[in-house]
Amino acid sequence: MPSAIVVGAGIFGASLARHLAGDGWRVSLVDKDRPGHDRGASGDASRLLRSAHGADYWYARSARRARELWRQLEEESGTRLFEEVGVAWLARSPDGWEAESERTLRDEGIPVERLEPDAGRELFPSFDPDGLEFVLVEPEAGVVRARSALLAMVDQAVGAGAQLVLGEAHPVGAAVELDGERRSADIVVWACGAWLAGLFPELVELRVTKQDILYFEAGDEWRTPPVPAWVDYEAAFYGHGSLDGRAVKLVSDAIGPPFDPDLAAEVSPESERATRAFAVTRFPSLAEAPLASGRVCPYALTADTNFIVAPHSEHESVWILGGGSGHGFKHGPALAEYVAGLFAGAEPDPMFALGPRGSGGGLRTASE
Ligand SMILES: Cc1cc2nc3c(=O)[nH]c(=O)nc-3n(C[C@H](O)[C@H](O)[C@H](O)COP(=O)(O)OP(=O)(O)OC[C@H]3O[C@@H](n4cnc5c(N)ncnc54)[C@H](O)[C@@H]3O)c2cc1C
């Protein structure tokens, strides 16, 4: 029976642990904190799941496959994890990201609809179409209850035989040091989100930034479902309606300041100001809505926003998995399938390699 130690029980590590355990591997899933804790990127209440990735086919297919796997996880766990409310892309240019996405999605047979800007008034309780060329709706996209999905994934991993170990791990050669003890396995995977760069400073180039998430109080008409999720790619804002009574999520995707994910932090007044200024122009009824709550979350950004999925340069049994770059959650289970294929001998894609990257991948929004 092959063995693996997966360090990091965020969605990347947990999905991989579950996949490998299901394939008959002996798996230890290690985290320094309880899965779903609020300093990791995967412990937030919700994450968008969309297949649109401009002209990129790899991510479009991965997200589509992940959607199927999230549905399977829902069935296996008996938990409702995915609200298929659609994602509305608010396109400001006739031939930008959204038009490219539309071409890619149609090529892939993924449902997509192009609407007039005014149709946004039917989708949202308050909507100003000014400046939009069209609205691109992905009806089979939506919102994943991220923290619940992560906890379900960890449960399924454990159910499939993985051992969940609490403790802070350190790399020592090809081994893992945990509580002063060295552990080894056929494969060791470091899936440590925003902490990866600190663990492998010579190998991993990541920009870790503070991202503020804001929730605004609004009436029942803003409930998701049916209100869809939305992304304004060029303005770099996104959100969705009130899910499970948590208020309306309205978030700037502008890259925040450098951040230590171990520190407690609060949302900045500037984030609230910028978000209200955006709301005035697009969702006017939210511009003065009371702030319900805020939350800080780390981005772990590669320069080109492609993930990192690569063997360690000196230890071929050690793998680095991360660089979610603010858009990784949805891919979790599909990425695990891809990584398991690499362990079975498939060639890693060079776009996920360690080492310098080009800039400006824009796989999330135009914000960098
Ligand atoms: C504001 C924000 C909005 C986002 N929106 C979306 C979205 O809409 N859709 C989407 O798909 N994605 C989105 N993302 C991105 C997504 O959340 C992340 O890409 C994904 O959650 C990363 O998962 P991870 O497993 O790599 O990292 P994490 O979830 O951070 O997990 C890493 C884990 O490693 C553990 N760890 C670290 N160091 C050690 C150590 N030495 N020993 C033991 N354990 C250790 C940590 O405790 C942590 O639990 C967003 C991210 C943010 C911050």
PDBQT file of the ligand as one rigid body, heavy atoms in Angstrom, charges set to zero:
ROOT
HETATM    1  C1  LIG A 401     -10.918  36.704  -0.112  1.00  0.00    +0.000 C 
HETATM    2  C2  LIG A 401     -10.796  35.430  -0.897  1.00  0.00    +0.000 A 
HETATM    3  C3  LIG A 401     -11.765  35.126  -1.847  1.00  0.00    +0.000 A 
HETATM    4  C4  LIG A 401     -11.668  33.967  -2.615  1.00  0.00    +0.000 A 
HETATM    5  N1  LIG A 401     -12.653  33.668  -3.498  1.00  0.00    +0.000 NA
HETATM    6  C5  LIG A 401     -12.605  32.501  -4.178  1.00  0.00    +0.000 A 
HETATM    7  C6  LIG A 401     -13.689  32.116  -4.994  1.00  0.00    +0.000 A 
HETATM    8  O1  LIG A 401     -14.715  32.823  -5.089  1.00  0.00    +0.000 OA
HETATM    9  N2  LIG A 401     -13.610  30.937  -5.659  1.00  0.00    +0.000 N 
HETATM   10  C7  LIG A 401     -12.521  30.120  -5.543  1.00  0.00    +0.000 A 
HETATM   11  O2  LIG A 401     -12.513  29.071  -6.184  1.00  0.00    +0.000 OA
HETATM   12  N3  LIG A 401     -11.481  30.464  -4.758  1.00  0.00    +0.000 NA
HETATM   13  C8  LIG A 401     -11.496  31.613  -4.073  1.00  0.00    +0.000 A 
HETATM   14  N4  LIG A 401     -10.476  31.970  -3.239  1.00  0.00    +0.000 N 
HETATM   15  C9  LIG A 401      -9.263  31.141  -3.205  1.00  0.00    +0.000 C 
HETATM   16  C10 LIG A 401      -9.382  29.918  -2.348  1.00  0.00    +0.000 C 
HETATM   17  O3  LIG A 401     -10.020  30.215  -1.122  1.00  0.00    +0.000 OA
HETATM   18  C11 LIG A 401      -7.982  29.357  -2.106  1.00  0.00    +0.000 C 
HETATM   19  O4  LIG A 401      -7.300  29.234  -3.358  1.00  0.00    +0.000 OA
HETATM   20  C12 LIG A 401      -8.029  28.003  -1.458  1.00  0.00    +0.000 C 
HETATM   21  O5  LIG A 401      -8.894  28.001  -0.338  1.00  0.00    +0.000 OA
HETATM   22  C13 LIG A 401      -6.605  27.629  -1.037  1.00  0.00    +0.000 C 
HETATM   23  O6  LIG A 401      -6.643  26.421  -0.326  1.00  0.00    +0.000 OA
HETATM   24  P1  LIG A 401      -5.292  25.829   0.273  1.00  0.00    +0.000 P 
HETATM   25  O7  LIG A 401      -5.629  24.466   0.726  1.00  0.00    +0.000 OA
HETATM   26  O8  LIG A 401      -4.170  25.987  -0.715  1.00  0.00    +0.000 OA
HETATM   27  O9  LIG A 401      -4.893  26.800   1.476  1.00  0.00    +0.000 OA
HETATM   28  P2  LIG A 401      -5.548  26.972   2.955  1.00  0.00    +0.000 P 
HETATM   29  O10 LIG A 401      -7.010  26.792   2.921  1.00  0.00    +0.000 OA
HETATM   30  O11 LIG A 401      -5.045  28.265   3.490  1.00  0.00    +0.000 OA
HETATM   31  O12 LIG A 401      -4.952  25.764   3.782  1.00  0.00    +0.000 OA
HETATM   32  C14 LIG A 401      -3.604  25.691   4.121  1.00  0.00    +0.000 C 
HETATM   33  C15 LIG A 401      -3.527  24.908   5.430  1.00  0.00    +0.000 C 
HETATM   34  O13 LIG A 401      -2.163  24.599   5.720  1.00  0.00    +0.000 OA
HETATM   35  C16 LIG A 401      -2.018  24.614   7.142  1.00  0.00    +0.000 C 
HETATM   36  N5  LIG A 401      -0.598  24.769   7.441  1.00  0.00    +0.000 N 
HETATM   37  C17 LIG A 401       0.202  25.778   7.060  1.00  0.00    +0.000 A 
HETATM   38  N6  LIG A 401       1.457  25.565   7.491  1.00  0.00    +0.000 NA
HETATM   39  C18 LIG A 401       1.443  24.392   8.179  1.00  0.00    +0.000 A 
HETATM   40  C19 LIG A 401       2.436  23.639   8.863  1.00  0.00    +0.000 A 
HETATM   41  N7  LIG A 401       3.712  24.036   8.919  1.00  0.00    +0.000 N 
HETATM   42  N8  LIG A 401       2.073  22.482   9.462  1.00  0.00    +0.000 NA
HETATM   43  C20 LIG A 401       0.778  22.052   9.414  1.00  0.00    +0.000 A 
HETATM   44  N9  LIG A 401      -0.203  22.737   8.756  1.00  0.00    +0.000 NA
HETATM   45  C21 LIG A 401       0.134  23.877   8.157  1.00  0.00    +0.000 A 
HETATM   46  C22 LIG A 401      -2.858  25.810   7.558  1.00  0.00    +0.000 C 
HETATM   47  O14 LIG A 401      -3.202  25.733   8.920  1.00  0.00    +0.000 OA
HETATM   48  C23 LIG A 401      -4.050  25.684   6.628  1.00  0.00    +0.000 C 
HETATM   49  O15 LIG A 401      -5.112  24.978   7.239  1.00  0.00    +0.000 OA
HETATM   50  C24 LIG A 401     -10.550  33.108  -2.444  1.00  0.00    +0.000 A 
HETATM   51  C25 LIG A 401      -9.582  33.402  -1.480  1.00  0.00    +0.000 A 
HETATM   52  C26 LIG A 401      -9.710  34.538  -0.698  1.00  0.00    +0.000 A 
HETATM   53  C27 LIG A 401      -8.677  34.827   0.343  1.00  0.00    +0.000 C 
ENDROOT
TORSDOF 0
